[in-house]
Amino acid sequence: MSTLRLVVVEGESLGAQLRLQAQNVVEVGRSQAADLRLPDPHVADIHLKIYRENEQFTCFDVTGQGFLHNGKKTLQAQLNVGDTVQIGTHKLRLLSDSVTEVPAAPAAAPVTPGQAALVAVKGNDAGRSWPLGHKNVLILGRGVSTDITIWDIRASRAHCRIDRHAGGYRISDLNSSNGTTVNGQRITSHELAEGDEVRIGATVLRFSTG
């Protein structure tokens, strides 16, 4: 069974996380007693409760104020891998460490025909795409300040880089903890070609020239 974690991806508690399978009910809030504590004046002592039933997780707002689930305000929501929950200034995301095919989600940005891009085909970001644009250097990793942020706990904060040159794009590993592979082969540097599949942790990205 895959491990599911609720990870803080924005806010003062950036990087804090909670393993959901550890108990049947978890509490999120400002209180020291909360299972996942968010020191945020806009968050109640106990703001959310997440219930587990048959490996399904449902999030309830116990304050009546509501929370944002994937950007839409609600009082309760069933959580799926990749979903976001926002209360106060904190955004949380449900992540899985499994390598599974996930139904396509809306693209992170539209890809113009003829424009090189990376498309996530496996992992928490499956269905998202990132046009490589005109920047000469792009950093990929788990860090929120990277050019392409990968929601994968096995990825390093700065995992690899892509350099644009006159002849195309080259990917290079940045001495990451778990390495970077292209088409199943671990690489230090590799010239990208149409259809190449890059694995970062449990995430697989397919390179497309458009």
Order of alpha helices (4+ residues) and beta strands (2+ residues): beta-beta-beta-beta-beta-beta-beta-beta-beta-beta-beta-beta-beta-beta-beta-beta-beta-beta-beta-beta-beta-beta
